Amino acid sequence: MILWILLAAVIVFLAVILVRAAMFKPKPGPKPSGEQVTVDEEKTVQDMAEMIRCKTVSYNDESLIDKAEFKKFQELLPKIYPEIHSRLTRQFIGVNGMLYHWKGKEEGRPVVLMSHYDVVPVEESQWEKPAFAGIVEDGVLWGRGTLDTKGTLCGIMEAAEQLLKEGFVPEHDIYFAFSGQEEINGPSCPSIVDWFEQNGISPAMVVDEGGAVVENVFPGVSRECALIGIAEKGLTNIEFHAKSNGGHASMPPVHTIVGELAKAVTEVENHPFPRQLTKPVREMLDILGRHSGFLYRVIFANLWCFEGLFDKVCKKSGGELNAMMRTTCAMTKMEGGKAYNVIPPMASVGMNLRLIGRDTVESARDYLSRTIQNPDIEVRVVEGRNPSAESDTSCREWELLSQAVCDTWTEALVSPYLMMACSDSWHYCRITDRVYKFSAMKLSKEERGMIHGNNERVPVKTLAKTVEFYIRLMKRC
């Protein structure tokens, strides 16, 4: 009798699982409106090439920064965008932040479109073409900043310049907020946010760099996906420090401090942070999971049952799948002795953590301390900031943004996602709950790998699509 009851329970369980999977079908989403937008591709490429020729490289060591190149960039903009600079106001905020104000027809909460014009350093010898020459060849524009993020800054400015020439006036105010210190997490963007706060301005929507239009990034989904970050992970750098009395290597103790640190590293890597299913990931699984194959839908439709199994797959896969489910810890630095025959009096290991959901800088430090269980190793926080707030996806602004994306990349599935990297838009979370992170480009895996890497470049057609997107978005603001 008990066996029959158990068998019946199993059959009911399987039936529930399969029925839920069968009912896990795509939800209604934005549909392409068919609106046509024309872009002056030649002008866009010329202007972008001029921006690339400004070597606005950020360094943490201020003495290395060529401030004349930043000035050159700032003075270039009025030359290539005369309409913007005759009809919009521009003010400089912070070290090198620029804030443009486009007055709308009506009062109301404004939209803020962000980008940054500083770039990371390059190793020119490893580039196939000069990094700051703005070379266009075979329909591709080469240069540092084409993807991160002079490309989106160019898209914003080209769109506004074209709309102004056509006599367009937005319904509500639009601000363009450009920082020249994003790559070093400098104070220019926080200063701009301070200005908004001091003037009592709470944006209806903020759009900054983040996700992109990508392919083959979600299990079982073959269509391209437009991923819009609605939150970003936090960041902290932590060090393990250990001390000893030193000594000659010919008479070592049972465990040297280097050995103790190695054991601590192993303990951390063998005990990853526990999983958290955050709002951005939950919504992404709910939207994109409905477009995956039936076997995947069995899992995504029944996460109440299979969340643990999905987490195991993510842990085994590593990379972005794993990172979207937990706080990650990457060991990145090691320091010890200077000689082979000397036991070092001090050694350290440095690590970079990306914090998710409820985890904070303090709770992450405490977790590492509990994991290594070694009172002789000091766990130090070098720097850090907590995860951002999660933005609203049930509002009109999300719908406007999604429609602009859908009209530009008509085959793409639009979905929220969790941004792994850090951005300036993190600071805006203190004045609005509608901060969206979307780099308006379709990028291949190879192109995504060029961000901060060698041979950064962008196809001309991709850049033209960026301008199209911002034209559509501004018209809806």
FINU-83479 format. One record per residue (C-alpha): residue in one letter; chain; residue number from 1; z, x, y. Coordinates in nm, 2 decimals. Each point is the difference from the previous one (the first is absolute). Example, Ala and Ser with C-alpha at 12.3 -4.5 7.8 and 13.67 -1.06 7.14 Angstrom:
BEGIN
 rest kette  nr     up   east  north
    A     A   1   0.78   1.23  -0.45
    S     A   2  -0.07   0.14   0.34
***
This chain:
BEGIN
 rest kette  nr     up   east  north
    M     A   1   0.00   0.00   0.00
    I     A   2   0.09   0.28   0.24
    L     A   3  -0.33   0.18  -0.07
    W     A   4  -0.19  -0.32   0.08
    I     A   5   0.19  -0.03   0.33
    L     A   6  -0.07   0.36   0.08
    L     A   7  -0.37  -0.04  -0.09
    A     A   8  -0.02  -0.31   0.22
    A     A   9   0.17   0.19   0.29
    V     A  10  -0.26   0.28  -0.03
    I     A  11  -0.29  -0.24  -0.01
    V     A  12   0.14  -0.18   0.31
    F     A  13   0.05   0.33   0.18
    L     A  14  -0.35   0.12  -0.08
    A     A  15  -0.14  -0.33   0.11
    V     A  16   0.18   0.02   0.33
    I     A  17  -0.12   0.35   0.06
    L     A  18  -0.37  -0.08  -0.08
    V     A  19   0.00  -0.32   0.20
    R     A  20   0.14   0.17   0.30
    A     A  21  -0.26   0.27  -0.03
    A     A  22  -0.28  -0.26  -0.03
    M     A  23   0.12  -0.17   0.31
    F     A  24   0.03   0.33   0.19
    K     A  25  -0.33  -0.05   0.19
    P     A  26  -0.11   0.13   0.33
    K     A  27   0.14  -0.17   0.31
    P     A  28  -0.21  -0.12   0.28
    G     A  29  -0.06   0.28   0.25
    P     A  30  -0.21   0.07   0.31
    K     A  31  -0.37  -0.05  -0.03
    P     A  32  -0.26   0.19   0.19
    S     A  33  -0.11  -0.20   0.31
    G     A  34  -0.34   0.15   0.02
    E     A  35   0.06   0.12   0.36
    Q     A  36  -0.25   0.27   0.09
    V     A  37   0.11   0.30   0.21
    T     A  38  -0.23   0.27   0.14
    V     A  39   0.13   0.35   0.07
    D     A  40  -0.16   0.28   0.19
    E     A  41   0.02   0.25  -0.28
    E     A  42  -0.16   0.29   0.18
    K     A  43   0.25  -0.02   0.29
    T     A  44   0.29  -0.04  -0.23
    V     A  45  -0.09   0.32  -0.19
    Q     A  46  -0.06   0.20   0.32
    D     A  47   0.33  -0.11   0.15
    M     A  48   0.19   0.07  -0.32
    A     A  49  -0.16   0.35  -0.03
    E     A  50   0.13   0.07   0.36
    M     A  51   0.35  -0.10  -0.11
    I     A  52  -0.01   0.23  -0.30
    R     A  53  -0.09   0.29   0.23
    C     A  54   0.34  -0.03   0.16
    K     A  55   0.23   0.22  -0.21
    T     A  56   0.31  -0.23   0.04
    V     A  57   0.20   0.18  -0.28
    S     A  58   0.37  -0.08  -0.03
    Y     A  59   0.25   0.26  -0.11
    N     A  60   0.38  -0.03  -0.03
    D     A  61   0.01   0.33   0.18
    E     A  62  -0.08  -0.11   0.36
    S     A  63  -0.11   0.35   0.09
    L     A  64  -0.30  -0.04  -0.23
    I     A  65  -0.13  -0.32   0.17
    D     A  66  -0.30   0.04   0.22
    K     A  67   0.09  -0.26   0.27
    A     A  68  -0.33   0.06   0.18
    E     A  69  -0.18  -0.16  -0.30
    F     A  70   0.21  -0.31   0.02
    K     A  71  -0.07  -0.02   0.37
    K     A  72  -0.37   0.04  -0.08
    F     A  73   0.01  -0.30  -0.23
    Q     A  74   0.18  -0.21   0.26
    E     A  75  -0.26   0.09   0.26
    L     A  76  -0.29  -0.07  -0.24
    L     A  77   0.09  -0.37  -0.05
    P     A  78  -0.09  -0.12   0.35
    K     A  79  -0.33   0.19  -0.02
    I     A  80  -0.12  -0.18  -0.32
    Y     A  81   0.18  -0.33   0.06
    P     A  82  -0.06  -0.08   0.37
    E     A  83   0.04  -0.38  -0.04
    I     A  84   0.34   0.04  -0.16
    H     A  85   0.12   0.23   0.27
    S     A  86  -0.12  -0.21   0.28
    R     A  87   0.14  -0.33  -0.12
    L     A  88   0.30   0.09  -0.22
    T     A  89   0.31   0.18   0.12
    R     A  90   0.11   0.33  -0.17
    Q     A  91   0.34   0.15   0.03
    F     A  92   0.14   0.32  -0.16
    I     A  93   0.33  -0.04  -0.19
    G     A  94   0.21   0.26  -0.17
    V     A  95  -0.14   0.35  -0.06
    N     A  96  -0.36  -0.11  -0.04
    G     A  97  -0.01  -0.37  -0.09
    M     A  98  -0.26  -0.22   0.16
    L     A  99   0.04  -0.38   0.04
    Y     A 100  -0.30  -0.22   0.11
    H     A 101   0.06  -0.36   0.12
    W     A 102  -0.28  -0.26  -0.03
    K     A 103   0.10  -0.31   0.18
    G     A 104  -0.07  -0.33  -0.18
    K     A 105  -0.08  -0.35   0.12
    E     A 106   0.34  -0.15  -0.09
    E     A 107   0.36   0.10  -0.02
    G     A 108   0.14   0.07  -0.34
    R     A 109   0.10   0.27  -0.24
    P     A 110  -0.25   0.29   0.00
    V     A 111  -0.17   0.19  -0.28
    V     A 112   0.05   0.38  -0.02
    L     A 113  -0.27   0.21  -0.16
    M     A 114   0.12   0.35  -0.09
    S     A 115  -0.14   0.33  -0.09
    H     A 116   0.08   0.37   0.06
    Y     A 117  -0.23   0.28   0.12
    D     A 118   0.19   0.30  -0.11
    V     A 119  -0.10   0.16  -0.33
    V     A 120   0.14   0.24  -0.26
    P     A 121  -0.09   0.37  -0.01
    V     A 122  -0.30   0.12  -0.19
    E     A 123  -0.09   0.31  -0.21
    E     A 124  -0.35   0.05   0.14
    S     A 125  -0.10   0.25  -0.27
    Q     A 126   0.03  -0.27  -0.26
    W     A 127  -0.23  -0.24   0.18
    E     A 128  -0.37  -0.03  -0.08
    K     A 129  -0.07  -0.08   0.37
    P     A 130   0.20   0.07   0.32
    A     A 131   0.30  -0.24   0.02
    F     A 132  -0.04  -0.06   0.38
    A     A 133  -0.37   0.02   0.06
    G     A 134  -0.08  -0.38  -0.05
    I     A 135  -0.29   0.07  -0.22
    V     A 136  -0.21  -0.30  -0.12
    E     A 137  -0.21   0.07  -0.31
    D     A 138  -0.16  -0.23  -0.26
    G     A 139   0.17  -0.30   0.16
    V     A 140   0.35   0.15  -0.01
    L     A 141   0.22   0.12   0.28
    W     A 142   0.22   0.30  -0.08
    G     A 143   0.32   0.10   0.17
    R     A 144   0.38  -0.01   0.00
    G     A 145   0.12  -0.34   0.10
    T     A 146  -0.31  -0.20  -0.10
    L     A 147   0.23  -0.19  -0.25
    D     A 148   0.34   0.07   0.14
    T     A 149  -0.02  -0.16   0.25
    K     A 150  -0.25   0.07   0.28
    G     A 151  -0.23  -0.22  -0.21
    T     A 152   0.21  -0.32   0.06
    L     A 153   0.07   0.10   0.36
    C     A 154  -0.38   0.03   0.06
    G     A 155  -0.04  -0.34  -0.17
    I     A 156   0.24  -0.16   0.23
    M     A 157  -0.15   0.15   0.32
    E     A 158  -0.36  -0.06  -0.10
    A     A 159   0.08  -0.37  -0.08
    A     A 160   0.18  -0.05   0.33
    E     A 161  -0.28   0.17   0.20
    Q     A 162  -0.26  -0.21  -0.16
    L     A 163   0.19  -0.33   0.05
    L     A 164   0.07   0.08   0.36
    K     A 165  -0.37   0.06   0.06
    E     A 166  -0.07  -0.34  -0.15
    G     A 167   0.25  -0.16   0.24
    F     A 168   0.26  -0.08  -0.27
    V     A 169   0.36  -0.07   0.10
    P     A 170   0.27  -0.04  -0.27
    E     A 171   0.21  -0.31  -0.03
    H     A 172   0.32   0.20   0.03
    D     A 173   0.09   0.35   0.11
    I     A 174  -0.11   0.30  -0.22
    Y     A 175   0.16   0.34   0.01
    F     A 176  -0.15   0.32  -0.13
    A     A 177   0.28   0.25  -0.09
    F     A 178  -0.10   0.35  -0.08
    S     A 179   0.24   0.28  -0.08
    G     A 180  -0.08   0.37  -0.01
    Q     A 181   0.31   0.09  -0.21
    E     A 182  -0.02  -0.21  -0.31
    E     A 183  -0.06   0.29  -0.24
    I     A 184   0.33   0.16   0.10
    N     A 185   0.19  -0.32   0.04
    G     A 186   0.04   0.07   0.37
    P     A 187   0.16  -0.22   0.27
    S     A 188  -0.31  -0.14   0.16
    C     A 189  -0.03  -0.31  -0.21
    P     A 190   0.37  -0.08   0.02
    S     A 191  -0.03   0.03   0.37
    I     A 192  -0.28  -0.25   0.01
    V     A 193   0.21  -0.24  -0.21
    D     A 194   0.29   0.06   0.24
    W     A 195  -0.24  -0.11   0.29
    F     A 196  -0.08  -0.33  -0.18
    E     A 197   0.36  -0.06  -0.07
    Q     A 198   0.11   0.07   0.36
    N     A 199  -0.27  -0.24   0.13
    G     A 200   0.11  -0.27  -0.24
    I     A 201  -0.33   0.00  -0.20
    S     A 202   0.00  -0.09  -0.36
    P     A 203  -0.35   0.03  -0.15
    A     A 204  -0.15  -0.28  -0.20
    M     A 205  -0.16   0.26  -0.22
    V     A 206  -0.02   0.38  -0.03
    V     A 207  -0.29   0.16  -0.20
    D     A 208   0.02   0.37  -0.09
    E     A 209  -0.13   0.24  -0.26
    G     A 210   0.09  -0.06  -0.37
    G     A 211  -0.19  -0.16  -0.28
    A     A 212  -0.38  -0.01  -0.02
    V     A 213  -0.29  -0.16  -0.20
    V     A 214   0.01   0.16  -0.34
    E     A 215  -0.12  -0.04  -0.35
    N     A 216   0.15   0.05  -0.35
    V     A 217   0.36   0.02   0.12
    F     A 218   0.14  -0.31  -0.18
    P     A 219   0.02  -0.04  -0.37
    G     A 220  -0.27  -0.24  -0.13
    V     A 221  -0.16  -0.06   0.34
    S     A 222  -0.36   0.12   0.05
    R     A 223  -0.05  -0.15   0.35
    E     A 224   0.07   0.21   0.31
    C     A 225   0.34  -0.08   0.16
    A     A 226   0.10   0.00   0.36
    L     A 227   0.36   0.11   0.00
    I     A 228   0.21  -0.07   0.30
    G     A 229   0.34   0.16   0.02
    I     A 230   0.28  -0.24   0.09
    A     A 231   0.27   0.26  -0.04
    E     A 232   0.03   0.38  -0.04
    K     A 233   0.23   0.21  -0.20
    G     A 234   0.27   0.21   0.16
    L     A 235   0.02   0.37   0.00
    T     A 236   0.27   0.26  -0.05
    N     A 237   0.00   0.37  -0.08
    I     A 238   0.30   0.12  -0.19
    E     A 239   0.12   0.34  -0.12
    F     A 240   0.22   0.11  -0.29
    H     A 241   0.20   0.31   0.10
    A     A 242   0.20   0.22  -0.23
    K     A 243   0.20   0.32   0.07
    S     A 244   0.13   0.29  -0.21
    N     A 245   0.16   0.34   0.03
    G     A 246  -0.33   0.16  -0.07
    G     A 247   0.01   0.32  -0.21
    H     A 248  -0.22   0.21  -0.22
    A     A 249  -0.24  -0.18  -0.24
    S     A 250   0.10   0.23  -0.28
    M     A 251   0.34  -0.18  -0.03
    P     A 252  -0.09  -0.37   0.07
    P     A 253   0.24  -0.29  -0.04
    V     A 254  -0.07  -0.27  -0.27
    H     A 255  -0.18  -0.21   0.26
    T     A 256  -0.14   0.14   0.32
    I     A 257  -0.04  -0.22   0.31
    V     A 258  -0.37   0.00  -0.06
    G     A 259   0.06  -0.13  -0.35
    E     A 260   0.24  -0.27   0.13
    L     A 261  -0.26  -0.11   0.26
    A     A 262  -0.27  -0.01  -0.27
    K     A 263   0.23  -0.23  -0.21
    A     A 264   0.05  -0.22   0.30
    V     A 265  -0.37  -0.03   0.06
    T     A 266  -0.06  -0.10  -0.37
    E     A 267   0.28  -0.26   0.02
    V     A 268  -0.17  -0.16   0.31
    E     A 269  -0.34   0.00  -0.15
    N     A 270   0.13  -0.15  -0.33
    H     A 271   0.19  -0.27   0.19
    P     A 272  -0.24  -0.16   0.25
    F     A 273   0.13  -0.25   0.25
    P     A 274   0.02  -0.36  -0.14
    R     A 275  -0.29  -0.23   0.06
    Q     A 276  -0.01  -0.25   0.29
    L     A 277  -0.26  -0.28   0.02
    T     A 278  -0.04  -0.03   0.38
    K     A 279  -0.17  -0.27   0.19
    P     A 280  -0.32   0.20   0.07
    V     A 281  -0.04   0.09  -0.37
    R     A 282   0.09  -0.35  -0.12
    E     A 283  -0.26  -0.16   0.22
    M     A 284  -0.26   0.26  -0.09
    L     A 285   0.06  -0.07  -0.37
    D     A 286  -0.02  -0.37   0.06
    I     A 287  -0.33   0.02   0.19
    L     A 288  -0.19   0.28  -0.18
    G     A 289   0.15  -0.07  -0.34
    R     A 290  -0.17  -0.34  -0.01
    H     A 291  -0.34   0.18   0.01
    S     A 292   0.08   0.24  -0.29
    G     A 293  -0.09  -0.05  -0.37
    F     A 294   0.19  -0.24  -0.22
    L     A 295   0.23   0.26  -0.16
    Y     A 296   0.11   0.12   0.34
    R     A 297   0.05  -0.36   0.12
    V     A 298   0.24  -0.05  -0.29
    I     A 299   0.21   0.28   0.15
    F     A 300  -0.03  -0.09   0.37
    A     A 301   0.05  -0.38  -0.06
    N     A 302   0.32   0.07  -0.19
    L     A 303   0.17   0.28   0.18
    W     A 304   0.33  -0.18  -0.06
    C     A 305  -0.05   0.11  -0.35
    F     A 306  -0.22   0.31   0.02
    E     A 307   0.12   0.18   0.32
    G     A 308   0.17   0.26  -0.22
    L     A 309  -0.32   0.06  -0.20
    F     A 310  -0.21   0.02   0.32
    D     A 311   0.25   0.25   0.14
    K     A 312  -0.03   0.22  -0.31
    V     A 313  -0.38   0.01   0.05
    C     A 314   0.05   0.09   0.37
    K     A 315   0.24   0.28  -0.09
    K     A 316  -0.23   0.14  -0.26
    S     A 317  -0.30  -0.02   0.23
    G     A 318   0.18   0.17   0.29
    G     A 319  -0.18   0.02   0.33
    E     A 320  -0.04  -0.30   0.22
    L     A 321   0.08  -0.26  -0.27
    N     A 322   0.34   0.16  -0.06
    A     A 323   0.06   0.06   0.37
    M     A 324  -0.04  -0.37   0.08
    M     A 325   0.28  -0.09  -0.24
    R     A 326   0.28   0.25   0.10
    T     A 327   0.12   0.27   0.23
    T     A 328  -0.17   0.32  -0.10
    C     A 329   0.13   0.35   0.02
    A     A 330  -0.24   0.30   0.00
    M     A 331   0.14   0.35  -0.03
    T     A 332  -0.18   0.20   0.26
    K     A 333   0.19   0.32   0.09
    M     A 334   0.20   0.27  -0.18
    E     A 335   0.18   0.30   0.15
    G     A 336   0.22   0.26  -0.17
    G     A 337   0.03   0.37  -0.02
    K     A 338  -0.24   0.26   0.13
    A     A 339   0.03   0.25  -0.28
    Y     A 340  -0.03  -0.03  -0.38
    N     A 341   0.31   0.19  -0.08
    V     A 342   0.24  -0.17   0.25
    I     A 343   0.18  -0.33  -0.06
    P     A 344  -0.05  -0.19   0.32
    P     A 345   0.31  -0.09   0.20
    M     A 346  -0.17  -0.33   0.11
    A     A 347  -0.29  -0.21  -0.14
    S     A 348  -0.15  -0.34   0.09
    V     A 349  -0.25  -0.26  -0.11
    G     A 350  -0.17  -0.23   0.25
    M     A 351  -0.14  -0.34  -0.08
    N     A 352  -0.19  -0.28   0.18
    L     A 353   0.11  -0.36  -0.07
    R     A 354  -0.19  -0.31   0.09
    L     A 355   0.24  -0.29   0.02
    I     A 356  -0.07  -0.36  -0.11
    G     A 357   0.16  -0.33   0.07
    R     A 358   0.38   0.00   0.01
    D     A 359   0.02   0.38  -0.03
    T     A 360   0.12   0.19   0.30
    V     A 361   0.03   0.37   0.09
    E     A 362   0.37  -0.02  -0.08
    S     A 363  -0.03  -0.19  -0.32
    A     A 364  -0.27   0.24  -0.12
    R     A 365   0.22   0.30   0.06
    D     A 366   0.29  -0.17  -0.18
    Y     A 367  -0.23  -0.08  -0.30
    L     A 368  -0.11   0.36  -0.03
    S     A 369   0.36   0.12   0.01
    R     A 370   0.10  -0.24  -0.27
    T     A 371  -0.30   0.10  -0.21
    I     A 372   0.05   0.38   0.00
    Q     A 373   0.39  -0.03  -0.04
    N     A 374   0.05   0.35   0.13
    P     A 375   0.27   0.04   0.27
    D     A 376  -0.11   0.36   0.05
    I     A 377  -0.34  -0.11   0.13
    E     A 378   0.00  -0.13   0.36
    V     A 379  -0.24  -0.29   0.06
    R     A 380  -0.12   0.03   0.37
    V     A 381  -0.22  -0.25   0.19
    V     A 382  -0.24   0.20   0.22
    E     A 383  -0.16  -0.30   0.17
    G     A 384  -0.10  -0.36  -0.08
    R     A 385  -0.07  -0.36   0.10
    N     A 386   0.05  -0.31  -0.20
    P     A 387  -0.28  -0.23  -0.13
    S     A 388  -0.16  -0.23   0.26
    A     A 389   0.06  -0.37   0.02
    E     A 390  -0.24  -0.23  -0.19
    S     A 391  -0.25  -0.19   0.21
    D     A 392  -0.09  -0.37  -0.02
    T     A 393  -0.30  -0.11  -0.19
    S     A 394   0.04  -0.37   0.05
    C     A 395  -0.10  -0.01   0.37
    R     A 396  -0.31  -0.05   0.21
    E     A 397  -0.03   0.37   0.08
    W     A 398  -0.03   0.09  -0.37
    E     A 399  -0.27  -0.26  -0.04
    L     A 400  -0.19   0.13   0.31
    L     A 401   0.02   0.36  -0.13
    S     A 402  -0.10  -0.10  -0.35
    Q     A 403  -0.30  -0.20   0.13
    A     A 404  -0.12   0.30   0.21
    V     A 405   0.02   0.22  -0.31
    C     A 406  -0.18  -0.26  -0.22
    D     A 407  -0.28  -0.04   0.25
    T     A 408  -0.06   0.38   0.02
    W     A 409   0.03   0.08  -0.37
    T     A 410  -0.12  -0.32  -0.16
    E     A 411   0.06   0.09  -0.36
    A     A 412   0.35   0.13   0.04
    L     A 413   0.32  -0.17  -0.12
    V     A 414   0.26   0.01   0.28
    S     A 415   0.35   0.08  -0.11
    P     A 416   0.33   0.13   0.13
    Y     A 417   0.13   0.33  -0.13
    L     A 418   0.27   0.25   0.04
    M     A 419  -0.10   0.31   0.20
    M     A 420   0.13   0.32  -0.15
    A     A 421  -0.04   0.23   0.30
    C     A 422   0.17  -0.02   0.33
    S     A 423  -0.16  -0.11   0.33
    D     A 424   0.08  -0.06   0.37
    S     A 425   0.00  -0.37  -0.05
    W     A 426   0.34   0.02  -0.17
    H     A 427   0.15   0.01   0.35
    Y     A 428  -0.15  -0.34   0.09
    C     A 429   0.21  -0.18  -0.27
    R     A 430   0.28  -0.02   0.25
    I     A 431  -0.20  -0.22   0.23
    T     A 432  -0.21  -0.21  -0.23
    D     A 433  -0.02  -0.11  -0.37
    R     A 434  -0.38   0.01  -0.01
    V     A 435  -0.09   0.36  -0.04
    Y     A 436  -0.32   0.05  -0.21
    K     A 437  -0.12   0.33  -0.13
    F     A 438  -0.38   0.01  -0.06
    S     A 439  -0.24   0.28   0.06
    A     A 440  -0.32  -0.19   0.06
    M     A 441  -0.23   0.19  -0.23
    K     A 442  -0.13  -0.02  -0.36
    L     A 443   0.10   0.33  -0.16
    S     A 444  -0.08   0.14  -0.34
    K     A 445   0.26   0.20  -0.20
    E     A 446  -0.17   0.32   0.11
    E     A 447   0.01  -0.10   0.37
    R     A 448   0.37  -0.10  -0.02
    G     A 449   0.06   0.35  -0.14
    M     A 450  -0.15   0.15   0.31
    I     A 451   0.28  -0.13   0.23
    H     A 452   0.20   0.31   0.10
    G     A 453  -0.23   0.19  -0.24
    N     A 454  -0.31   0.21   0.03
    N     A 455  -0.35  -0.13   0.11
    E     A 456   0.13  -0.32   0.15
    R     A 457  -0.30  -0.22   0.09
    V     A 458  -0.12  -0.35   0.04
    P     A 459  -0.33  -0.17  -0.07
    V     A 460  -0.16  -0.14   0.32
    K     A 461  -0.03  -0.34  -0.16
    T     A 462   0.37  -0.01  -0.07
    L     A 463   0.08   0.08   0.36
    A     A 464  -0.23  -0.28   0.11
    K     A 465   0.19  -0.25  -0.22
    T     A 466   0.32   0.11   0.17
    V     A 467  -0.14  -0.10   0.33
    E     A 468  -0.12  -0.33  -0.15
    F     A 469   0.35  -0.08  -0.13
    Y     A 470   0.17   0.06   0.34
    I     A 471  -0.26  -0.21   0.18
    R     A 472   0.08  -0.29  -0.23
    L     A 473   0.37   0.05   0.02
    M     A 474   0.00   0.02   0.39
    K     A 475  -0.20  -0.32   0.02
    R     A 476   0.27  -0.18  -0.20
    C     A 477   0.28   0.13   0.21
***
